[in-house]
């Protein structure tokens, strides 16, 4: 199995016209304190990092919205189709979790 991945890595390197030494040099130079990287190189590395962060945030937001939509669909199916009496008020939810509720006077 290791041989397969070794061959795959070699094919990818040949396809990408060389190894990634130049990319590693660029990234290392941008983060060094000696300042061997040009301002343009530093900006490019920073923009790449920011775009990766933006993509991660977009994926997280999309996942959360998908989870909320799935919960809404499940709630509608359970209440409308199967006729379960589900109440989403806080008193019912916290009571089910075993958290005592304050007395109302």
PDB file as gemmi writes it, atoms N, CA and C in Angstrom:
CRYST1    1.000    1.000    1.000  90.00  90.00  90.00 P 1                      
ATOM      1  N   UNK A   1       0.825  -1.194   0.000  1.00  0.00           N  
ATOM      2  CA  UNK A   1       0.000   0.000   0.000  1.00  0.00           C  
ATOM      3  C   UNK A   1       0.871   1.261   0.000  1.00  0.00           C  
ATOM      4  N   UNK A   2       1.972   1.226   0.743  1.00  0.00           N  
ATOM      5  CA  UNK A   2       2.878   2.372   0.744  1.00  0.00           C  
ATOM      6  C   UNK A   2       3.457   2.612  -0.646  1.00  0.00           C  
ATOM      7  N   UNK A   3       3.692   1.541  -1.364  1.00  0.00           N  
ATOM      8  CA  UNK A   3       4.221   1.666  -2.726  1.00  0.00           C  
ATOM      9  C   UNK A   3       3.228   2.419  -3.625  1.00  0.00           C  
ATOM     10  N   UNK A   4       1.937   2.136  -3.447  1.00  0.00           N  
ATOM     11  CA  UNK A   4       0.899   2.813  -4.230  1.00  0.00           C  
ATOM     12  C   UNK A   4       0.944   4.314  -3.986  1.00  0.00           C  
ATOM     13  N   UNK A   5       1.015   4.700  -2.702  1.00  0.00           N  
ATOM     14  CA  UNK A   5       1.033   6.124  -2.384  1.00  0.00           C  
ATOM     15  C   UNK A   5       2.337   6.785  -2.840  1.00  0.00           C  
ATOM     16  N   UNK A   6       3.424   6.073  -2.781  1.00  0.00           N  
ATOM     17  CA  UNK A   6       4.696   6.606  -3.262  1.00  0.00           C  
ATOM     18  C   UNK A   6       4.618   6.878  -4.760  1.00  0.00           C  
ATOM     19  N   UNK A   7       4.070   5.917  -5.509  1.00  0.00           N  
ATOM     20  CA  UNK A   7       3.918   6.117  -6.955  1.00  0.00           C  
ATOM     21  C   UNK A   7       2.949   7.251  -7.256  1.00  0.00           C  
ATOM     22  N   UNK A   8       1.874   7.331  -6.493  1.00  0.00           N  
ATOM     23  CA  UNK A   8       0.907   8.410  -6.690  1.00  0.00           C  
ATOM     24  C   UNK A   8       1.557   9.769  -6.448  1.00  0.00           C  
ATOM     25  N   UNK A   9       2.335   9.874  -5.375  1.00  0.00           N  
ATOM     26  CA  UNK A   9       3.018  11.126  -5.080  1.00  0.00           C  
ATOM     27  C   UNK A   9       4.001  11.487  -6.193  1.00  0.00           C  
ATOM     28  N   UNK A  10       4.707  10.499  -6.712  1.00  0.00           N  
ATOM     29  CA  UNK A  10       5.640  10.762  -7.809  1.00  0.00           C  
ATOM     30  C   UNK A  10       4.916  11.219  -9.061  1.00  0.00           C  
ATOM     31  N   UNK A  11       3.767  10.598  -9.359  1.00  0.00           N  
ATOM     32  CA  UNK A  11       3.000  11.023 -10.541  1.00  0.00           C  
ATOM     33  C   UNK A  11       2.475  12.441 -10.378  1.00  0.00           C  
ATOM     34  N   UNK A  12       2.019  12.759  -9.183  1.00  0.00           N  
ATOM     35  CA  UNK A  12       1.513  14.110  -8.945  1.00  0.00           C  
ATOM     36  C   UNK A  12       2.640  15.127  -9.082  1.00  0.00           C  
ATOM     37  N   UNK A  13       3.811  14.808  -8.556  1.00  0.00           N  
ATOM     38  CA  UNK A  13       4.952  15.715  -8.688  1.00  0.00           C  
ATOM     39  C   UNK A  13       5.339  15.934 -10.139  1.00  0.00           C  
ATOM     40  N   UNK A  14       5.332  14.843 -10.910  1.00  0.00           N  
ATOM     41  CA  UNK A  14       5.659  14.999 -12.334  1.00  0.00           C  
ATOM     42  C   UNK A  14       4.592  15.816 -13.044  1.00  0.00           C  
ATOM     43  N   UNK A  15       3.342  15.608 -12.681  1.00  0.00           N  
ATOM     44  CA  UNK A  15       2.247  16.345 -13.313  1.00  0.00           C  
ATOM     45  C   UNK A  15       2.315  17.827 -12.970  1.00  0.00           C  
ATOM     46  N   UNK A  16       2.671  18.114 -11.742  1.00  0.00           N  
ATOM     47  CA  UNK A  16       2.731  19.507 -11.302  1.00  0.00           C  
ATOM     48  C   UNK A  16       4.045  20.173 -11.707  1.00  0.00           C  
ATOM     49  N   UNK A  17       4.803  19.521 -12.541  1.00  0.00           N  
ATOM     50  CA  UNK A  17       6.070  20.020 -13.092  1.00  0.00           C  
ATOM     51  C   UNK A  17       7.091  20.350 -12.007  1.00  0.00           C  
ATOM     52  N   UNK A  18       7.342  19.418 -11.156  1.00  0.00           N  
ATOM     53  CA  UNK A  18       8.393  19.584 -10.152  1.00  0.00           C  
ATOM     54  C   UNK A  18       7.866  19.401  -8.754  1.00  0.00           C  
ATOM     55  N   UNK A  19       8.773  19.545  -7.815  1.00  0.00           N  
ATOM     56  CA  UNK A  19       8.351  19.388  -6.429  1.00  0.00           C  
ATOM     57  C   UNK A  19       7.900  20.733  -5.869  1.00  0.00           C  
ATOM     58  N   UNK A  20       7.559  20.735  -4.605  1.00  0.00           N  
ATOM     59  CA  UNK A  20       7.000  21.937  -3.997  1.00  0.00           C  
ATOM     60  C   UNK A  20       8.048  22.724  -3.206  1.00  0.00           C  
ATOM     61  N   UNK A  21       9.294  22.600  -3.571  1.00  0.00           N  
ATOM     62  CA  UNK A  21      10.360  23.292  -2.843  1.00  0.00           C  
ATOM     63  C   UNK A  21      10.196  24.809  -2.921  1.00  0.00           C  
ATOM     64  N   UNK A  22       9.802  25.314  -4.063  1.00  0.00           N  
ATOM     65  CA  UNK A  22       9.637  26.759  -4.216  1.00  0.00           C  
ATOM     66  C   UNK A  22       8.478  27.271  -3.358  1.00  0.00           C  
ATOM     67  N   UNK A  23       7.394  26.514  -3.294  1.00  0.00           N  
ATOM     68  CA  UNK A  23       6.258  26.915  -2.467  1.00  0.00           C  
ATOM     69  C   UNK A  23       6.636  26.895  -0.989  1.00  0.00           C  
ATOM     70  N   UNK A  24       7.366  25.870  -0.560  1.00  0.00           N  
ATOM     71  CA  UNK A  24       7.828  25.819   0.830  1.00  0.00           C  
ATOM     72  C   UNK A  24       8.780  26.971   1.134  1.00  0.00           C  
ATOM     73  N   UNK A  25       9.660  27.303   0.206  1.00  0.00           N  
ATOM     74  CA  UNK A  25      10.579  28.408   0.415  1.00  0.00           C  
ATOM     75  C   UNK A  25       9.822  29.716   0.574  1.00  0.00           C  
ATOM     76  N   UNK A  26       8.797  29.922  -0.242  1.00  0.00           N  
ATOM     77  CA  UNK A  26       7.999  31.136  -0.183  1.00  0.00           C  
ATOM     78  C   UNK A  26       7.280  31.258   1.156  1.00  0.00           C  
ATOM     79  N   UNK A  27       6.668  30.168   1.605  1.00  0.00           N  
ATOM     80  CA  UNK A  27       5.936  30.204   2.873  1.00  0.00           C  
ATOM     81  C   UNK A  27       6.876  30.408   4.049  1.00  0.00           C  
ATOM     82  N   UNK A  28       8.027  29.746   4.036  1.00  0.00           N  
ATOM     83  CA  UNK A  28       8.989  29.912   5.129  1.00  0.00           C  
ATOM     84  C   UNK A  28       9.554  31.321   5.158  1.00  0.00           C  
ATOM     85  N   UNK A  29       9.854  31.868   4.001  1.00  0.00           N  
ATOM     86  CA  UNK A  29      10.427  33.209   3.943  1.00  0.00           C  
ATOM     87  C   UNK A  29       9.435  34.251   4.438  1.00  0.00           C  
ATOM     88  N   UNK A  30       8.146  34.029   4.208  1.00  0.00           N  
ATOM     89  CA  UNK A  30       7.137  34.996   4.633  1.00  0.00           C  
ATOM     90  C   UNK A  30       7.004  35.038   6.145  1.00  0.00           C  
ATOM     91  N   UNK A  31       7.318  33.924   6.831  1.00  0.00           N  
ATOM     92  CA  UNK A  31       7.158  33.877   8.276  1.00  0.00           C  
ATOM     93  C   UNK A  31       8.463  34.059   9.041  1.00  0.00           C  
ATOM     94  N   UNK A  32       9.578  34.192   8.361  1.00  0.00           N  
ATOM     95  CA  UNK A  32      10.855  34.382   9.042  1.00  0.00           C  
ATOM     96  C   UNK A  32      10.987  35.809   9.546  1.00  0.00           C  
ATOM     97  N   UNK A  33      11.765  35.956  10.592  1.00  0.00           N  
ATOM     98  CA  UNK A  33      11.977  37.287  11.166  1.00  0.00           C  
ATOM     99  C   UNK A  33      13.020  38.092  10.399  1.00  0.00           C  
ATOM    100  N   UNK A  34      13.866  37.425   9.641  1.00  0.00           N  
ATOM    101  CA  UNK A  34      14.906  38.154   8.920  1.00  0.00           C  
ATOM    102  C   UNK A  34      14.339  39.002   7.788  1.00  0.00           C  
ATOM    103  N   UNK A  35      13.137  38.710   7.351  1.00  0.00           N  
ATOM    104  CA  UNK A  35      12.503  39.511   6.314  1.00  0.00           C  
ATOM    105  C   UNK A  35      13.078  39.298   4.939  1.00  0.00           C  
ATOM    106  N   UNK A  36      13.379  38.045   4.600  1.00  0.00           N  
ATOM    107  CA  UNK A  36      13.923  37.769   3.265  1.00  0.00           C  
ATOM    108  C   UNK A  36      12.842  37.766   2.195  1.00  0.00           C  
ATOM    109  N   UNK A  37      11.586  37.729   2.596  1.00  0.00           N  
ATOM    110  CA  UNK A  37      10.497  37.718   1.613  1.00  0.00           C  
ATOM    111  C   UNK A  37      10.143  39.147   1.226  1.00  0.00           C  
ATOM    112  N   UNK A  38       9.718  39.291  -0.007  1.00  0.00           N  
ATOM    113  CA  UNK A  38       9.296  40.612  -0.456  1.00  0.00           C  
ATOM    114  C   UNK A  38       7.909  40.915   0.104  1.00  0.00           C  
ATOM    115  N   UNK A  39       7.518  42.179   0.120  1.00  0.00           N  
ATOM    116  CA  UNK A  39       6.182  42.517   0.618  1.00  0.00           C  
ATOM    117  C   UNK A  39       5.073  41.813  -0.183  1.00  0.00           C  
ATOM    118  N   UNK A  40       5.283  41.653  -1.485  1.00  0.00           N  
ATOM    119  CA  UNK A  40       4.277  40.972  -2.304  1.00  0.00           C  
ATOM    120  C   UNK A  40       4.129  39.514  -1.878  1.00  0.00           C  
ATOM    121  N   UNK A  41       5.260  38.863  -1.596  1.00  0.00           N  
ATOM    122  CA  UNK A  41       5.194  37.466  -1.152  1.00  0.00           C  
ATOM    123  C   UNK A  41       4.473  37.355   0.186  1.00  0.00           C  
ATOM    124  N   UNK A  42       4.740  38.276   1.088  1.00  0.00           N  
ATOM    125  CA  UNK A  42       4.053  38.254   2.382  1.00  0.00           C  
ATOM    126  C   UNK A  42       2.553  38.489   2.223  1.00  0.00           C  
ATOM    127  N   UNK A  43       2.202  39.389   1.345  1.00  0.00           N  
ATOM    128  CA  UNK A  43       0.777  39.660   1.103  1.00  0.00           C  
ATOM    129  C   UNK A  43       0.103  38.429   0.505  1.00  0.00           C  
ATOM    130  N   UNK A  44       0.778  37.765  -0.414  1.00  0.00           N  
ATOM    131  CA  UNK A  44       0.190  36.572  -1.028  1.00  0.00           C  
ATOM    132  C   UNK A  44      -0.006  35.446  -0.019  1.00  0.00           C  
ATOM    133  N   UNK A  45       0.972  35.243   0.859  1.00  0.00           N  
ATOM    134  CA  UNK A  45       0.832  34.202   1.884  1.00  0.00           C  
ATOM    135  C   UNK A  45      -0.292  34.567   2.853  1.00  0.00           C  
ATOM    136  N   UNK A  46      -0.372  35.839   3.242  1.00  0.00           N  
ATOM    137  CA  UNK A  46      -1.439  36.276   4.143  1.00  0.00           C  
ATOM    138  C   UNK A  46      -2.810  36.138   3.483  1.00  0.00           C  
ATOM    139  N   UNK A  47      -2.910  36.497   2.211  1.00  0.00           N  
ATOM    140  CA  UNK A  47      -4.194  36.377   1.502  1.00  0.00           C  
ATOM    141  C   UNK A  47      -4.615  34.921   1.375  1.00  0.00           C  
ATOM    142  N   UNK A  48      -3.647  34.041   1.167  1.00  0.00           N  
ATOM    143  CA  UNK A  48      -3.965  32.613   1.091  1.00  0.00           C  
ATOM    144  C   UNK A  48      -4.500  32.116   2.422  1.00  0.00           C  
ATOM    145  N   UNK A  49      -3.869  32.517   3.516  1.00  0.00           N  
ATOM    146  CA  UNK A  49      -4.345  32.126   4.840  1.00  0.00           C  
ATOM    147  C   UNK A  49      -5.727  32.673   5.147  1.00  0.00           C  
ATOM    148  N   UNK A  50      -5.947  33.935   4.799  1.00  0.00           N  
ATOM    149  CA  UNK A  50      -7.263  34.537   5.029  1.00  0.00           C  
ATOM    150  C   UNK A  50      -8.351  33.872   4.190  1.00  0.00           C  
ATOM    151  N   UNK A  51      -8.029  33.531   2.957  1.00  0.00           N  
ATOM    152  CA  UNK A  51      -9.037  32.869   2.123  1.00  0.00           C  
ATOM    153  C   UNK A  51      -9.343  31.469   2.645  1.00  0.00           C  
ATOM    154  N   UNK A  52      -8.325  30.772   3.163  1.00  0.00           N  
ATOM    155  CA  UNK A  52      -8.581  29.456   3.756  1.00  0.00           C  
ATOM    156  C   UNK A  52      -9.469  29.593   4.991  1.00  0.00           C  
ATOM    157  N   UNK A  53      -9.235  30.618   5.793  1.00  0.00           N  
ATOM    158  CA  UNK A  53     -10.087  30.865   6.957  1.00  0.00           C  
ATOM    159  C   UNK A  53     -11.515  31.208   6.563  1.00  0.00           C  
ATOM    160  N   UNK A  54     -11.669  31.997   5.516  1.00  0.00           N  
ATOM    161  CA  UNK A  54     -13.011  32.352   5.048  1.00  0.00           C  
ATOM    162  C   UNK A  54     -13.761  31.129   4.533  1.00  0.00           C  
ATOM    163  N   UNK A  55     -13.056  30.254   3.850  1.00  0.00           N  
ATOM    164  CA  UNK A  55     -13.687  29.030   3.358  1.00  0.00           C  
ATOM    165  C   UNK A  55     -14.101  28.140   4.521  1.00  0.00           C  
ATOM    166  N   UNK A  56     -13.242  28.035   5.536  1.00  0.00           N  
ATOM    167  CA  UNK A  56     -13.585  27.227   6.706  1.00  0.00           C  
ATOM    168  C   UNK A  56     -14.805  27.798   7.416  1.00  0.00           C  
ATOM    169  N   UNK A  57     -14.882  29.113   7.538  1.00  0.00           N  
ATOM    170  CA  UNK A  57     -16.040  29.750   8.164  1.00  0.00           C  
ATOM    171  C   UNK A  57     -17.308  29.517   7.346  1.00  0.00           C  
ATOM    172  N   UNK A  58     -17.198  29.597   6.036  1.00  0.00           N  
ATOM    173  CA  UNK A  58     -18.363  29.356   5.178  1.00  0.00           C  
ATOM    174  C   UNK A  58     -18.836  27.912   5.286  1.00  0.00           C  
ATOM    175  N   UNK A  59     -17.901  26.981   5.340  1.00  0.00           N  
ATOM    176  CA  UNK A  59     -18.288  25.576   5.498  1.00  0.00           C  
ATOM    177  C   UNK A  59     -18.949  25.321   6.846  1.00  0.00           C  
ATOM    178  N   UNK A  60     -18.421  25.935   7.906  1.00  0.00           N  
ATOM    179  CA  UNK A  60     -19.024  25.769   9.225  1.00  0.00           C  
ATOM    180  C   UNK A  60     -20.431  26.354   9.260  1.00  0.00           C  
ATOM    181  N   UNK A  61     -20.600  27.526   8.666  1.00  0.00           N  
ATOM    182  CA  UNK A  61     -21.930  28.150   8.625  1.00  0.00           C  
ATOM    183  C   UNK A  61     -22.907  27.301   7.832  1.00  0.00           C  
ATOM    184  N   UNK A  62     -22.458  26.801   6.704  1.00  0.00           N  
ATOM    185  CA  UNK A  62     -23.316  25.948   5.885  1.00  0.00           C  
ATOM    186  C   UNK A  62     -23.701  24.678   6.634  1.00  0.00           C  
ATOM    187  N   UNK A  63     -22.761  24.110   7.350  1.00  0.00           N  
ATOM    188  CA  UNK A  63     -23.051  22.899   8.121  1.00  0.00           C  
ATOM    189  C   UNK A  63     -24.071  23.180   9.210  1.00  0.00           C  
ATOM    190  N   UNK A  64     -23.909  24.304   9.906  1.00  0.00           N  
ATOM    191  CA  UNK A  64     -24.863  24.641  10.961  1.00  0.00           C  
ATOM    192  C   UNK A  64     -26.249  24.919  10.400  1.00  0.00           C  
ATOM    193  N   UNK A  65     -26.304  25.603   9.263  1.00  0.00           N  
ATOM    194  CA  UNK A  65     -27.602  25.866   8.650  1.00  0.00           C  
ATOM    195  C   UNK A  65     -28.256  24.571   8.178  1.00  0.00           C  
ATOM    196  N   UNK A  66     -27.453  23.657   7.642  1.00  0.00           N  
ATOM    197  CA  UNK A  66     -27.985  22.357   7.236  1.00  0.00           C  
ATOM    198  C   UNK A  66     -28.502  21.569   8.418  1.00  0.00           C  
ATOM    199  N   UNK A  67     -27.794  21.636   9.539  1.00  0.00           N  
ATOM    200  CA  UNK A  67     -28.237  20.946  10.748  1.00  0.00           C  
ATOM    201  C   UNK A  67     -29.539  21.545  11.271  1.00  0.00           C  
ATOM    202  N   UNK A  68     -29.656  22.865  11.243  1.00  0.00           N  
ATOM    203  CA  UNK A  68     -30.895  23.519  11.681  1.00  0.00           C  
ATOM    204  C   UNK A  68     -32.053  23.153  10.761  1.00  0.00           C  
ATOM    205  N   UNK A  69     -31.800  23.100   9.461  1.00  0.00           N  
ATOM    206  CA  UNK A  69     -32.851  22.715   8.518  1.00  0.00           C  
ATOM    207  C   UNK A  69     -33.283  21.267   8.740  1.00  0.00           C  
ATOM    208  N   UNK A  70     -32.334  20.382   8.999  1.00  0.00           N  
ATOM    209  CA  UNK A  70     -32.664  18.982   9.270  1.00  0.00           C  
ATOM    210  C   UNK A  70     -33.487  18.855  10.547  1.00  0.00           C  
ATOM    211  N   UNK A  71     -33.148  19.635  11.574  1.00  0.00           N  
ATOM    212  CA  UNK A  71     -33.924  19.600  12.821  1.00  0.00           C  
ATOM    213  C   UNK A  71     -35.338  20.118  12.592  1.00  0.00           C  
ATOM    214  N   UNK A  72     -35.479  21.163  11.797  1.00  0.00           N  
ATOM    215  CA  UNK A  72     -36.810  21.694  11.494  1.00  0.00           C  
ATOM    216  C   UNK A  72     -37.650  20.680  10.727  1.00  0.00           C  
ATOM    217  N   UNK A  73     -37.057  20.035   9.744  1.00  0.00           N  
ATOM    218  CA  UNK A  73     -37.779  19.028   8.970  1.00  0.00           C  
ATOM    219  C   UNK A  73     -38.181  17.861   9.861  1.00  0.00           C  
ATOM    220  N   UNK A  74     -37.272  17.412  10.731  1.00  0.00           N  
ATOM    221  CA  UNK A  74     -37.603  16.327  11.653  1.00  0.00           C  
ATOM    222  C   UNK A  74     -38.737  16.731  12.586  1.00  0.00           C  
ATOM    223  N   UNK A  75     -38.699  17.948  13.101  1.00  0.00           N  
ATOM    224  CA  UNK A  75     -39.770  18.427  13.973  1.00  0.00           C  
ATOM    225  C   UNK A  75     -41.107  18.449  13.236  1.00  0.00           C  
ATOM    226  N   UNK A  76     -41.107  18.975  12.002  1.00  0.00           N  
ATOM    227  CA  UNK A  76     -42.357  19.024  11.238  1.00  0.00           C  
ATOM    228  C   UNK A  76     -42.894  17.632  10.919  1.00  0.00           C  
ATOM    229  N   UNK A  77     -42.008  16.711  10.578  1.00  0.00           N  
ATOM    230  CA  UNK A  77     -42.451  15.356  10.272  1.00  0.00           C  
ATOM    231  C   UNK A  77     -43.011  14.683  11.514  1.00  0.00           C  
ATOM    232  N   UNK A  78     -42.337  14.837  12.634  1.00  0.00           N  
ATOM    233  CA  UNK A  78     -42.811  14.193  13.862  1.00  0.00           C  
ATOM    234  C   UNK A  78     -44.121  14.790  14.350  1.00  0.00           C  
ATOM    235  N   UNK A  79     -44.320  16.099  14.207  1.00  0.00           N  
ATOM    236  CA  UNK A  79     -45.544  16.724  14.718  1.00  0.00           C  
ATOM    237  C   UNK A  79     -46.690  16.656  13.722  1.00  0.00           C  
ATOM    238  N   UNK A  80     -46.431  16.928  12.465  1.00  0.00           N  
ATOM    239  CA  UNK A  80     -47.522  16.996  11.477  1.00  0.00           C  
ATOM    240  C   UNK A  80     -47.881  15.628  10.903  1.00  0.00           C  
ATOM    241  N   UNK A  81     -46.871  14.821  10.593  1.00  0.00           N  
ATOM    242  CA  UNK A  81     -47.147  13.536   9.947  1.00  0.00           C  
ATOM    243  C   UNK A  81     -47.501  12.466  10.968  1.00  0.00           C  
ATOM    244  N   UNK A  82     -46.672  12.332  12.002  1.00  0.00           N  
ATOM    245  CA  UNK A  82     -46.906  11.270  12.974  1.00  0.00           C  
ATOM    246  C   UNK A  82     -47.758  11.714  14.148  1.00  0.00           C  
ATOM    247  N   UNK A  83     -48.005  12.986  14.285  1.00  0.00           N  
ATOM    248  CA  UNK A  83     -48.910  13.494  15.299  1.00  0.00           C  
ATOM    249  C   UNK A  83     -48.355  13.517  16.712  1.00  0.00           C  
ATOM    250  N   UNK A  84     -47.063  13.494  16.884  1.00  0.00           N  
ATOM    251  CA  UNK A  84     -46.496  13.577  18.226  1.00  0.00           C  
ATOM    252  C   UNK A  84     -46.728  14.968  18.791  1.00  0.00           C  
ATOM    253  N   UNK A  85     -46.929  15.025  20.092  1.00  0.00           N  
ATOM    254  CA  UNK A  85     -47.140  16.308  20.755  1.00  0.00           C  
ATOM    255  C   UNK A  85     -45.811  16.772  21.338  1.00  0.00           C  
ATOM    256  N   UNK A  86     -45.039  17.454  20.514  1.00  0.00           N  
ATOM    257  CA  UNK A  86     -43.735  17.958  20.947  1.00  0.00           C  
ATOM    258  C   UNK A  86     -43.850  19.437  21.240  1.00  0.00           C  
ATOM    259  N   UNK A  87     -43.458  19.819  22.431  1.00  0.00           N  
ATOM    260  CA  UNK A  87     -43.468  21.232  22.791  1.00  0.00           C  
ATOM    261  C   UNK A  87     -42.030  21.700  22.949  1.00  0.00           C  
ATOM    262  N   UNK A  88     -41.732  22.808  22.376  1.00  0.00           N  
ATOM    263  CA  UNK A  88     -40.374  23.327  22.426  1.00  0.00           C  
ATOM    264  C   UNK A  88     -40.237  24.500  23.386  1.00  0.00           C  
ATOM    265  N   UNK A  89     -41.108  24.559  24.400  1.00  0.00           N  
ATOM    266  CA  UNK A  89     -40.962  25.624  25.373  1.00  0.00           C  
ATOM    267  C   UNK A  89     -39.835  25.268  26.353  1.00  0.00           C  
ATOM    268  N   UNK A  90     -39.169  26.250  26.913  1.00  0.00           N  
ATOM    269  CA  UNK A  90     -38.014  25.972  27.775  1.00  0.00           C  
ATOM    270  C   UNK A  90     -38.341  25.129  29.001  1.00  0.00           C  
ATOM    271  N   UNK A  91     -39.516  25.307  29.577  1.00  0.00           N  
ATOM    272  CA  UNK A  91     -39.856  24.540  30.778  1.00  0.00           C  
ATOM    273  C   UNK A  91     -39.881  23.045  30.477  1.00  0.00           C  
ATOM    274  N   UNK A  92     -40.455  22.672  29.359  1.00  0.00           N  
ATOM    275  CA  UNK A  92     -40.521  21.260  28.996  1.00  0.00           C  
ATOM    276  C   UNK A  92     -39.134  20.723  28.669  1.00  0.00           C  
ATOM    277  N   UNK A  93     -38.344  21.491  27.935  1.00  0.00           N  
ATOM    278  CA  UNK A  93     -37.012  21.028  27.567  1.00  0.00           C  
ATOM    279  C   UNK A  93     -36.117  20.845  28.780  1.00  0.00           C  
ATOM    280  N   UNK A  94     -36.111  21.836  29.709  1.00  0.00           N  
ATOM    281  CA  UNK A  94     -35.244  21.733  30.871  1.00  0.00           C  
ATOM    282  C   UNK A  94     -35.733  20.686  31.859  1.00  0.00           C  
ATOM    283  N   UNK A  95     -37.031  20.481  31.925  1.00  0.00           N  
ATOM    284  CA  UNK A  95     -37.582  19.460  32.811  1.00  0.00           C  
ATOM    285  C   UNK A  95     -37.144  18.080  32.339  1.00  0.00           C  
ATOM    286  N   UNK A  96     -37.091  17.882  31.038  1.00  0.00           N  
ATOM    287  CA  UNK A  96     -36.651  16.596  30.504  1.00  0.00           C  
ATOM    288  C   UNK A  96     -35.174  16.350  30.784  1.00  0.00           C  
ATOM    289  N   UNK A  97     -34.401  17.417  30.918  1.00  0.00           N  
ATOM    290  CA  UNK A  97     -32.975  17.272  31.198  1.00  0.00           C  
ATOM    291  C   UNK A  97     -32.703  17.119  32.684  1.00  0.00           C  
ATOM    292  N   UNK A  98     -33.726  17.228  33.528  1.00  0.00           N  
ATOM    293  CA  UNK A  98     -33.545  17.057  34.963  1.00  0.00           C  
ATOM    294  C   UNK A  98     -33.124  18.319  35.689  1.00  0.00           C  
ATOM    295  N   UNK A  99     -33.248  19.463  35.065  1.00  0.00           N  
ATOM    296  CA  UNK A  99     -32.895  20.734  35.695  1.00  0.00           C  
ATOM    297  C   UNK A  99     -34.145  21.265  36.372  1.00  0.00           C  
ATOM    298  N   UNK A 100     -34.079  21.481  37.682  1.00  0.00           N  
ATOM    299  CA  UNK A 100     -35.287  21.962  38.384  1.00  0.00           C  
ATOM    300  C   UNK A 100     -35.640  23.389  37.943  1.00  0.00           C  
ATOM    301  N   UNK A 101     -36.919  23.632  37.832  1.00  0.00           N  
ATOM    302  CA  UNK A 101     -37.414  24.940  37.430  1.00  0.00           C  
ATOM    303  C   UNK A 101     -37.816  25.745  38.654  1.00  0.00           C  
ATOM    304  N   UNK A 102     -37.646  27.049  38.604  1.00  0.00           N  
ATOM    305  CA  UNK A 102     -38.058  27.880  39.752  1.00  0.00           C  
ATOM    306  C   UNK A 102     -39.581  27.875  39.891  1.00  0.00           C  
ATOM    307  N   UNK A 103     -40.022  27.980  41.119  1.00  0.00           N  
ATOM    308  CA  UNK A 103     -41.465  28.003  41.386  1.00  0.00           C  
ATOM    309  C   UNK A 103     -42.049  29.339  40.945  1.00  0.00           C  
ATOM    310  N   UNK A 104     -43.208  29.265  40.355  1.00  0.00           N  
ATOM    311  CA  UNK A 104     -43.890  30.486  39.924  1.00  0.00           C  
ATOM    312  C   UNK A 104     -44.891  30.866  41.014  1.00  0.00           C  
ATOM    313  N   UNK A 105     -44.904  32.114  41.388  1.00  0.00           N  
ATOM    314  CA  UNK A 105     -45.728  32.484  42.515  1.00  0.00           C  
ATOM    315  C   UNK A 105     -46.757  33.443  42.237  1.00  0.00           C  
TER     316      UNK A 105                                                      
END                                                                             
